Amino acid sequence: MILDPPAPLAVRDGRVEGDLDGDGTKETFSACTSAENVHFFAWRGLRAQAQPRWHGNYYVAYDMVPSCTDQDVAAIVALKKKGQ
């Protein structure tokens, strides 16, 4: 849940975006699956060129078909190194 964003969030081209920190660059959001988790991301900019800002996951306790890309996995690793 995003509480009190400085500007409203919008849905464009099937994705949610909004400038969460007021720096003029919109954050975008995505999700993917691994073997037993759903991973959620916030990216600074459009996902294809973006820097990861946040990652969270939800354990579902059953097998799923993984859909996370190499970019998603690299974001998880990078954020873990930063301690996020």
Gaussian input, Z-matrix of N, CA and C with variables (Angstrom, degrees):
# hf/3-21g

backbone

0 1
 N
 C     1     B1
 C     2     B2     1     A1
 N     3     B3     2     A2     1     D1
 C     4     B4     3     A3     2     D2
 C     5     B5     4     A4     3     D3
 N     6     B6     5     A5     4     D4
 C     7     B7     6     A6     5     D5
 C     8     B8     7     A7     6     D6
 N     9     B9     8     A8     7     D7
 C    10    B10     9     A9     8     D8
 C    11    B11    10    A10     9     D9
 N    12    B12    11    A11    10    D10
 C    13    B13    12    A12    11    D11
 C    14    B14    13    A13    12    D12
 N    15    B15    14    A14    13    D13
 C    16    B16    15    A15    14    D14
 C    17    B17    16    A16    15    D15
 N    18    B18    17    A17    16    D16
 C    19    B19    18    A18    17    D17
 C    20    B20    19    A19    18    D18
 N    21    B21    20    A20    19    D19
 C    22    B22    21    A21    20    D20
 C    23    B23    22    A22    21    D21
 N    24    B24    23    A23    22    D22
 C    25    B25    24    A24    23    D23
 C    26    B26    25    A25    24    D24
 N    27    B27    26    A26    25    D25
 C    28    B28    27    A27    26    D26
 C    29    B29    28    A28    27    D27
 N    30    B30    29    A29    28    D28
 C    31    B31    30    A30    29    D29
 C    32    B32    31    A31    30    D30
 N    33    B33    32    A32    31    D31
 C    34    B34    33    A33    32    D32
 C    35    B35    34    A34    33    D33
 N    36    B36    35    A35    34    D34
 C    37    B37    36    A36    35    D35
 C    38    B38    37    A37    36    D36
 N    39    B39    38    A38    37    D37
 C    40    B40    39    A39    38    D38
 C    41    B41    40    A40    39    D39
 N    42    B42    41    A41    40    D40
 C    43    B43    42    A42    41    D41
 C    44    B44    43    A43    42    D42
 N    45    B45    44    A44    43    D43
 C    46    B46    45    A45    44    D44
 C    47    B47    46    A46    45    D45
 N    48    B48    47    A47    46    D46
 C    49    B49    48    A48    47    D47
 C    50    B50    49    A49    48    D48
 N    51    B51    50    A50    49    D49
 C    52    B52    51    A51    50    D50
 C    53    B53    52    A52    51    D51
 N    54    B54    53    A53    52    D52
 C    55    B55    54    A54    53    D53
 C    56    B56    55    A55    54    D54
 N    57    B57    56    A56    55    D55
 C    58    B58    57    A57    56    D56
 C    59    B59    58    A58    57    D57
 N    60    B60    59    A59    58    D58
 C    61    B61    60    A60    59    D59
 C    62    B62    61    A61    60    D60
 N    63    B63    62    A62    61    D61
 C    64    B64    63    A63    62    D62
 C    65    B65    64    A64    63    D63
 N    66    B66    65    A65    64    D64
 C    67    B67    66    A66    65    D65
 C    68    B68    67    A67    66    D66
 N    69    B69    68    A68    67    D67
 C    70    B70    69    A69    68    D68
 C    71    B71    70    A70    69    D69
 N    72    B72    71    A71    70    D70
 C    73    B73    72    A72    71    D71
 C    74    B74    73    A73    72    D72
 N    75    B75    74    A74    73    D73
 C    76    B76    75    A75    74    D74
 C    77    B77    76    A76    75    D75
 N    78    B78    77    A77    76    D76
 C    79    B79    78    A78    77    D77
 C    80    B80    79    A79    78    D78
 N    81    B81    80    A80    79    D79
 C    82    B82    81    A81    80    D80
 C    83    B83    82    A82    81    D81
 N    84    B84    83    A83    82    D82
 C    85    B85    84    A84    83    D83
 C    86    B86    85    A85    84    D84
 N    87    B87    86    A86    85    D85
 C    88    B88    87    A87    86    D86
 C    89    B89    88    A88    87    D87
 N    90    B90    89    A89    88    D88
 C    91    B91    90    A90    89    D89
 C    92    B92    91    A91    90    D90
 N    93    B93    92    A92    91    D91
 C    94    B94    93    A93    92    D92
 C    95    B95    94    A94    93    D93
 N    96    B96    95    A95    94    D94
 C    97    B97    96    A96    95    D95
 C    98    B98    97    A97    96    D96
 N    99    B99    98    A98    97    D97
 C   100   B100    99    A99    98    D98
 C   101   B101   100   A100    99    D99
 N   102   B102   101   A101   100   D100
 C   103   B103   102   A102   101   D101
 C   104   B104   103   A103   102   D102
 N   105   B105   104   A104   103   D103
 C   106   B106   105   A105   104   D104
 C   107   B107   106   A106   105   D105
 N   108   B108   107   A107   106   D106
 C   109   B109   108   A108   107   D107
 C   110   B110   109   A109   108   D108
 N   111   B111   110   A110   109   D109
 C   112   B112   111   A111   110   D110
 C   113   B113   112   A112   111   D111
 N   114   B114   113   A113   112   D112
 C   115   B115   114   A114   113   D113
 C   116   B116   115   A115   114   D114
 N   117   B117   116   A116   115   D115
 C   118   B118   117   A117   116   D116
 C   119   B119   118   A118   117   D117
 N   120   B120   119   A119   118   D118
 C   121   B121   120   A120   119   D119
 C   122   B122   121   A121   120   D120
 N   123   B123   122   A122   121   D121
 C   124   B124   123   A123   122   D122
 C   125   B125   124   A124   123   D123
 N   126   B126   125   A125   124   D124
 C   127   B127   126   A126   125   D125
 C   128   B128   127   A127   126   D126
 N   129   B129   128   A128   127   D127
 C   130   B130   129   A129   128   D128
 C   131   B131   130   A130   129   D129
 N   132   B132   131   A131   130   D130
 C   133   B133   132   A132   131   D131
 C   134   B134   133   A133   132   D132
 N   135   B135   134   A134   133   D133
 C   136   B136   135   A135   134   D134
 C   137   B137   136   A136   135   D135
 N   138   B138   137   A137   136   D136
 C   139   B139   138   A138   137   D137
 C   140   B140   139   A139   138   D138
 N   141   B141   140   A140   139   D139
 C   142   B142   141   A141   140   D140
 C   143   B143   142   A142   141   D141
 N   144   B144   143   A143   142   D142
 C   145   B145   144   A144   143   D143
 C   146   B146   145   A145   144   D144
 N   147   B147   146   A146   145   D145
 C   148   B148   147   A147   146   D146
 C   149   B149   148   A148   147   D147
 N   150   B150   149   A149   148   D148
 C   151   B151   150   A150   149   D149
 C   152   B152   151   A151   150   D150
 N   153   B153   152   A152   151   D151
 C   154   B154   153   A153   152   D152
 C   155   B155   154   A154   153   D153
 N   156   B156   155   A155   154   D154
 C   157   B157   156   A156   155   D155
 C   158   B158   157   A157   156   D156
 N   159   B159   158   A158   157   D157
 C   160   B160   159   A159   158   D158
 C   161   B161   160   A160   159   D159
 N   162   B162   161   A161   160   D160
 C   163   B163   162   A162   161   D161
 C   164   B164   163   A163   162   D162
 N   165   B165   164   A164   163   D163
 C   166   B166   165   A165   164   D164
 C   167   B167   166   A166   165   D165
 N   168   B168   167   A167   166   D166
 C   169   B169   168   A168   167   D167
 C   170   B170   169   A169   168   D168
 N   171   B171   170   A170   169   D169
 C   172   B172   171   A171   170   D170
 C   173   B173   172   A172   171   D171
 N   174   B174   173   A173   172   D172
 C   175   B175   174   A174   173   D173
 C   176   B176   175   A175   174   D174
 N   177   B177   176   A176   175   D175
 C   178   B178   177   A177   176   D176
 C   179   B179   178   A178   177   D177
 N   180   B180   179   A179   178   D178
 C   181   B181   180   A180   179   D179
 C   182   B182   181   A181   180   D180
 N   183   B183   182   A182   181   D181
 C   184   B184   183   A183   182   D182
 C   185   B185   184   A184   183   D183
 N   186   B186   185   A185   184   D184
 C   187   B187   186   A186   185   D185
 C   188   B188   187   A187   186   D186
 N   189   B189   188   A188   187   D187
 C   190   B190   189   A189   188   D188
 C   191   B191   190   A190   189   D189
 N   192   B192   191   A191   190   D190
 C   193   B193   192   A192   191   D191
 C   194   B194   193   A193   192   D192
 N   195   B195   194   A194   193   D193
 C   196   B196   195   A195   194   D194
 C   197   B197   196   A196   195   D195
 N   198   B198   197   A197   196   D196
 C   199   B199   198   A198   197   D197
 C   200   B200   199   A199   198   D198
 N   201   B201   200   A200   199   D199
 C   202   B202   201   A201   200   D200
 C   203   B203   202   A202   201   D201
 N   204   B204   203   A203   202   D202
 C   205   B205   204   A204   203   D203
 C   206   B206   205   A205   204   D204
 N   207   B207   206   A206   205   D205
 C   208   B208   207   A207   206   D206
 C   209   B209   208   A208   207   D207
 N   210   B210   209   A209   208   D208
 C   211   B211   210   A210   209   D209
 C   212   B212   211   A211   210   D210
 N   213   B213   212   A212   211   D211
 C   214   B214   213   A213   212   D212
 C   215   B215   214   A214   213   D213
 N   216   B216   215   A215   214   D214
 C   217   B217   216   A216   215   D215
 C   218   B218   217   A217   216   D216
 N   219   B219   218   A218   217   D217
 C   220   B220   219   A219   218   D218
 C   221   B221   220   A220   219   D219
 N   222   B222   221   A221   220   D220
 C   223   B223   222   A222   221   D221
 C   224   B224   223   A223   222   D222
 N   225   B225   224   A224   223   D223
 C   226   B226   225   A225   224   D224
 C   227   B227   226   A226   225   D225
 N   228   B228   227   A227   226   D226
 C   229   B229   228   A228   227   D227
 C   230   B230   229   A229   228   D228
 N   231   B231   230   A230   229   D229
 C   232   B232   231   A231   230   D230
 C   233   B233   232   A232   231   D231
 N   234   B234   233   A233   232   D232
 C   235   B235   234   A234   233   D233
 C   236   B236   235   A235   234   D234
 N   237   B237   236   A236   235   D235
 C   238   B238   237   A237   236   D236
 C   239   B239   238   A238   237   D237
 N   240   B240   239   A239   238   D238
 C   241   B241   240   A240   239   D239
 C   242   B242   241   A241   240   D240
 N   243   B243   242   A242   241   D241
 C   244   B244   243   A243   242   D242
 C   245   B245   244   A244   243   D243
 N   246   B246   245   A245   244   D244
 C   247   B247   246   A246   245   D245
 C   248   B248   247   A247   246   D246
 N   249   B249   248   A248   247   D247
 C   250   B250   249   A249   248   D248
 C   251   B251   250   A250   249   D249

   B1=1.4330
   B2=1.5300
   B3=1.3001
   B4=1.4585
   B5=1.5256
   B6=1.3068
   B7=1.4564
   B8=1.5173
   B9=1.3079
   B10=1.4611
   B11=1.5336
   B12=1.3511
   B13=1.4691
   B14=1.5259
   B15=1.3452
   B16=1.4679
   B17=1.5263
   B18=1.3172
   B19=1.4671
   B20=1.5257
   B21=1.3290
   B22=1.4646
   B23=1.5306
   B24=1.3157
   B25=1.4560
   B26=1.5245
   B27=1.3265
   B28=1.4630
   B29=1.5154
   B30=1.3199
   B31=1.4566
   B32=1.5198
   B33=1.3411
   B34=1.4663
   B35=1.5143
   B36=1.3305
   B37=1.4675
   B38=1.5198
   B39=1.3297
   B40=1.4549
   B41=1.5122
   B42=1.3287
   B43=1.4595
   B44=1.5245
   B45=1.3163
   B46=1.4597
   B47=1.5191
   B48=1.3315
   B49=1.4620
   B50=1.5207
   B51=1.3089
   B52=1.4574
   B53=1.5150
   B54=1.3016
   B55=1.4684
   B56=1.5318
   B57=1.3178
   B58=1.4635
   B59=1.5160
   B60=1.3264
   B61=1.4606
   B62=1.5259
   B63=1.3418
   B64=1.4534
   B65=1.5115
   B66=1.3539
   B67=1.4685
   B68=1.5256
   B69=1.3274
   B70=1.4617
   B71=1.5121
   B72=1.3265
   B73=1.4570
   B74=1.5202
   B75=1.3298
   B76=1.4596
   B77=1.5241
   B78=1.3179
   B79=1.4510
   B80=1.5311
   B81=1.3431
   B82=1.4580
   B83=1.5163
   B84=1.3098
   B85=1.4544
   B86=1.5167
   B87=1.3266
   B88=1.4596
   B89=1.5202
   B90=1.3209
   B91=1.4654
   B92=1.5135
   B93=1.3242
   B94=1.4577
   B95=1.5267
   B96=1.3187
   B97=1.4621
   B98=1.5207
   B99=1.3279
   B100=1.4688
   B101=1.5222
   B102=1.3096
   B103=1.4620
   B104=1.5336
   B105=1.3385
   B106=1.4654
   B107=1.5252
   B108=1.3349
   B109=1.4657
   B110=1.5192
   B111=1.3180
   B112=1.4591
   B113=1.5241
   B114=1.3186
   B115=1.4667
   B116=1.5234
   B117=1.3207
   B118=1.4560
   B119=1.5242
   B120=1.3394
   B121=1.4566
   B122=1.5253
   B123=1.3192
   B124=1.4570
   B125=1.5261
   B126=1.3215
   B127=1.4628
   B128=1.5191
   B129=1.3152
   B130=1.4712
   B131=1.5193
   B132=1.3295
   B133=1.4552
   B134=1.5130
   B135=1.3283
   B136=1.4581
   B137=1.5156
   B138=1.3103
   B139=1.4630
   B140=1.5294
   B141=1.3189
   B142=1.4688
   B143=1.5266
   B144=1.3454
   B145=1.4610
   B146=1.5234
   B147=1.3057
   B148=1.4629
   B149=1.5202
   B150=1.3236
   B151=1.4617
   B152=1.5188
   B153=1.3335
   B154=1.4609
   B155=1.5273
   B156=1.3212
   B157=1.4654
   B158=1.5299
   B159=1.3418
   B160=1.4593
   B161=1.5181
   B162=1.3256
   B163=1.4620
   B164=1.5192
   B165=1.2955
   B166=1.4590
   B167=1.5137
   B168=1.3080
   B169=1.4554
   B170=1.5247
   B171=1.3174
   B172=1.4581
   B173=1.5193
   B174=1.3240
   B175=1.4654
   B176=1.5151
   B177=1.3308
   B178=1.4617
   B179=1.5246
   B180=1.3380
   B181=1.4739
   B182=1.5226
   B183=1.3209
   B184=1.4628
   B185=1.5199
   B186=1.3293
   B187=1.4557
   B188=1.5278
   B189=1.3384
   B190=1.4631
   B191=1.5205
   B192=1.3034
   B193=1.4614
   B194=1.5275
   B195=1.3369
   B196=1.4741
   B197=1.5274
   B198=1.3425
   B199=1.4654
   B200=1.5310
   B201=1.3311
   B202=1.4636
   B203=1.5282
   B204=1.3113
   B205=1.4600
   B206=1.5332
   B207=1.3242
   B208=1.4679
   B209=1.5254
   B210=1.3422
   B211=1.4616
   B212=1.5375
   B213=1.3257
   B214=1.4624
   B215=1.5250
   B216=1.3274
   B217=1.4641
   B218=1.5256
   B219=1.3360
   B220=1.4665
   B221=1.5280
   B222=1.3307
   B223=1.4677
   B224=1.5191
   B225=1.3246
   B226=1.4711
   B227=1.5279
   B228=1.3255
   B229=1.4657
   B230=1.5287
   B231=1.3315
   B232=1.4711
   B233=1.5172
   B234=1.3222
   B235=1.4677
   B236=1.5257
   B237=1.3356
   B238=1.4698
   B239=1.5216
   B240=1.3349
   B241=1.4804
   B242=1.5058
   B243=1.3455
   B244=1.4533
   B245=1.5356
   B246=1.3247
   B247=1.4470
   B248=1.5147
   B249=1.3312
   B250=1.4557
   B251=1.4947
   A1=108.37
   A2=115.75
   A3=121.22
   A4=107.36
   A5=115.62
   A6=120.83
   A7=110.92
   A8=116.33
   A9=123.93
   A10=114.35
   A11=118.24
   A12=118.51
   A13=110.10
   A14=118.21
   A15=120.43
   A16=112.85
   A17=117.25
   A18=122.55
   A19=107.60
   A20=118.11
   A21=119.84
   A22=111.83
   A23=115.67
   A24=121.28
   A25=108.31
   A26=116.34
   A27=121.18
   A28=109.33
   A29=116.61
   A30=122.45
   A31=107.23
   A32=115.58
   A33=121.80
   A34=108.59
   A35=115.54
   A36=121.32
   A37=111.62
   A38=117.62
   A39=122.03
   A40=114.98
   A41=118.75
   A42=120.17
   A43=109.73
   A44=114.89
   A45=120.96
   A46=107.54
   A47=115.75
   A48=119.75
   A49=109.41
   A50=115.10
   A51=121.29
   A52=109.92
   A53=116.38
   A54=121.93
   A55=107.96
   A56=116.65
   A57=121.40
   A58=114.03
   A59=117.35
   A60=119.24
   A61=113.41
   A62=117.69
   A63=121.11
   A64=115.15
   A65=117.55
   A66=119.83
   A67=113.56
   A68=117.84
   A69=121.47
   A70=114.37
   A71=118.88
   A72=123.07
   A73=108.49
   A74=116.24
   A75=120.19
   A76=110.70
   A77=115.05
   A78=121.23
   A79=107.80
   A80=115.70
   A81=121.51
   A82=108.05
   A83=116.45
   A84=121.60
   A85=110.00
   A86=115.68
   A87=119.90
   A88=109.26
   A89=114.74
   A90=121.80
   A91=108.11
   A92=115.48
   A93=121.25
   A94=107.97
   A95=116.26
   A96=120.35
   A97=110.71
   A98=114.34
   A99=121.37
   A100=105.68
   A101=118.75
   A102=121.23
   A103=113.16
   A104=117.69
   A105=120.02
   A106=113.37
   A107=117.87
   A108=121.67
   A109=111.18
   A110=115.48
   A111=121.90
   A112=105.54
   A113=116.57
   A114=122.75
   A115=109.04
   A116=116.30
   A117=123.23
   A118=108.26
   A119=116.62
   A120=121.81
   A121=111.50
   A122=115.91
   A123=123.52
   A124=105.50
   A125=116.28
   A126=123.11
   A127=109.52
   A128=116.99
   A129=121.43
   A130=106.84
   A131=116.69
   A132=122.52
   A133=111.24
   A134=115.66
   A135=120.34
   A136=109.59
   A137=116.71
   A138=122.43
   A139=113.22
   A140=118.87
   A141=120.99
   A142=112.43
   A143=117.97
   A144=121.91
   A145=111.65
   A146=117.06
   A147=120.87
   A148=114.81
   A149=112.87
   A150=121.93
   A151=107.76
   A152=117.96
   A153=118.34
   A154=110.70
   A155=116.82
   A156=121.84
   A157=111.27
   A158=116.33
   A159=120.48
   A160=109.06
   A161=115.28
   A162=122.16
   A163=108.27
   A164=116.09
   A165=122.14
   A166=107.87
   A167=117.32
   A168=118.45
   A169=110.64
   A170=114.34
   A171=122.54
   A172=107.68
   A173=116.61
   A174=122.42
   A175=108.80
   A176=117.48
   A177=120.76
   A178=113.72
   A179=118.82
   A180=123.88
   A181=113.96
   A182=117.42
   A183=120.45
   A184=108.07
   A185=115.93
   A186=120.83
   A187=111.03
   A188=114.83
   A189=121.74
   A190=108.50
   A191=115.84
   A192=120.98
   A193=107.27
   A194=117.46
   A195=119.62
   A196=112.09
   A197=115.56
   A198=120.39
   A199=111.82
   A200=117.63
   A201=120.27
   A202=110.14
   A203=115.59
   A204=121.97
   A205=109.66
   A206=115.75
   A207=119.96
   A208=110.81
   A209=117.40
   A210=121.48
   A211=110.24
   A212=117.73
   A213=121.43
   A214=110.73
   A215=116.60
   A216=120.62
   A217=110.66
   A218=117.21
   A219=120.47
   A220=110.90
   A221=117.44
   A222=120.95
   A223=111.28
   A224=116.64
   A225=120.71
   A226=110.16
   A227=116.30
   A228=121.67
   A229=110.45
   A230=117.25
   A231=121.01
   A232=111.28
   A233=117.78
   A234=120.53
   A235=111.48
   A236=117.35
   A237=119.41
   A238=110.73
   A239=116.69
   A240=119.77
   A241=111.46
   A242=117.39
   A243=121.74
   A244=111.44
   A245=116.63
   A246=120.30
   A247=114.26
   A248=116.88
   A249=120.37
   A250=110.98
   D1=136.78
   D2=177.31
   D3=-105.16
   D4=119.62
   D5=-178.49
   D6=-100.85
   D7=129.33
   D8=172.08
   D9=51.86
   D10=57.10
   D11=175.79
   D12=-66.41
   D13=149.84
   D14=-178.73
   D15=-65.91
   D16=-23.82
   D17=177.24
   D18=-137.94
   D19=154.33
   D20=-179.24
   D21=-63.84
   D22=149.16
   D23=173.26
   D24=-81.75
   D25=153.23
   D26=-179.13
   D27=-135.58
   D28=153.52
   D29=173.02
   D30=-104.17
   D31=119.52
   D32=179.16
   D33=-134.76
   D34=130.13
   D35=178.66
   D36=52.55
   D37=38.18
   D38=176.07
   D39=78.78
   D40=12.09
   D41=178.62
   D42=-132.24
   D43=153.23
   D44=177.22
   D45=-91.56
   D46=136.78
   D47=178.03
   D48=-145.95
   D49=155.45
   D50=177.13
   D51=179.95
   D52=153.84
   D53=179.22
   D54=-87.54
   D55=93.46
   D56=-173.99
   D57=-73.65
   D58=-30.14
   D59=-175.65
   D60=-109.64
   D61=5.18
   D62=175.50
   D63=71.52
   D64=20.65
   D65=-178.41
   D66=-92.50
   D67=3.31
   D68=179.42
   D69=90.84
   D70=-7.84
   D71=177.04
   D72=-108.81
   D73=127.51
   D74=-178.61
   D75=-76.88
   D76=140.49
   D77=171.42
   D78=-91.54
   D79=144.68
   D80=175.80
   D81=-121.23
   D82=166.24
   D83=-172.59
   D84=-131.65
   D85=147.98
   D86=176.93
   D87=-150.34
   D88=169.30
   D89=176.19
   D90=-145.47
   D91=151.44
   D92=175.35
   D93=-150.73
   D94=171.88
   D95=-179.77
   D96=-118.30
   D97=148.25
   D98=167.70
   D99=-116.35
   D100=-165.61
   D101=-173.54
   D102=-54.24
   D103=-43.37
   D104=-178.06
   D105=-138.27
   D106=18.12
   D107=-177.75
   D108=-134.23
   D109=149.44
   D110=166.76
   D111=-103.84
   D112=126.37
   D113=-178.23
   D114=-105.54
   D115=133.95
   D116=179.59
   D117=-115.75
   D118=141.55
   D119=-176.37
   D120=-133.39
   D121=147.83
   D122=163.91
   D123=-118.69
   D124=131.09
   D125=-176.63
   D126=-118.79
   D127=144.49
   D128=173.67
   D129=-88.17
   D130=104.18
   D131=-175.87
   D132=98.48
   D133=-172.45
   D134=177.59
   D135=-71.24
   D136=140.40
   D137=-171.44
   D138=-52.79
   D139=-39.65
   D140=-175.71
   D141=-59.26
   D142=-34.68
   D143=-178.79
   D144=-116.07
   D145=9.22
   D146=-166.32
   D147=-82.30
   D148=160.25
   D149=169.64
   D150=-97.58
   D151=135.99
   D152=178.66
   D153=-70.72
   D154=136.43
   D155=178.79
   D156=-106.93
   D157=-35.27
   D158=-173.96
   D159=-156.39
   D160=147.46
   D161=175.41
   D162=-139.44
   D163=137.13
   D164=172.38
   D165=-139.45
   D166=157.91
   D167=178.15
   D168=-140.01
   D169=157.80
   D170=178.97
   D171=-127.04
   D172=120.16
   D173=178.76
   D174=-79.08
   D175=126.91
   D176=-175.89
   D177=-105.31
   D178=-10.48
   D179=174.43
   D180=65.72
   D181=25.73
   D182=170.26
   D183=-151.53
   D184=158.66
   D185=-176.64
   D186=-72.62
   D187=138.80
   D188=176.13
   D189=-131.11
   D190=163.15
   D191=173.88
   D192=-80.63
   D193=119.48
   D194=-179.32
   D195=-63.31
   D196=136.89
   D197=177.71
   D198=-125.11
   D199=-1.79
   D200=-179.26
   D201=-66.79
   D202=137.97
   D203=179.54
   D204=-89.53
   D205=173.12
   D206=174.25
   D207=-59.40
   D208=-35.93
   D209=178.44
   D210=-64.10
   D211=-40.10
   D212=178.32
   D213=-63.91
   D214=-46.24
   D215=179.97
   D216=-63.44
   D217=-42.51
   D218=177.74
   D219=-61.54
   D220=-36.96
   D221=177.92
   D222=-65.03
   D223=-42.15
   D224=177.97
   D225=-59.85
   D226=-47.15
   D227=-179.77
   D228=-62.67
   D229=-46.35
   D230=-178.38
   D231=-62.41
   D232=-42.79
   D233=-179.79
   D234=-69.32
   D235=-35.35
   D236=176.53
   D237=-64.38
   D238=-38.03
   D239=177.67
   D240=-64.25
   D241=-31.63
   D242=177.98
   D243=-80.34
   D244=-7.58
   D245=-179.21
   D246=84.23
   D247=21.59
   D248=179.96
   D249=-103.28

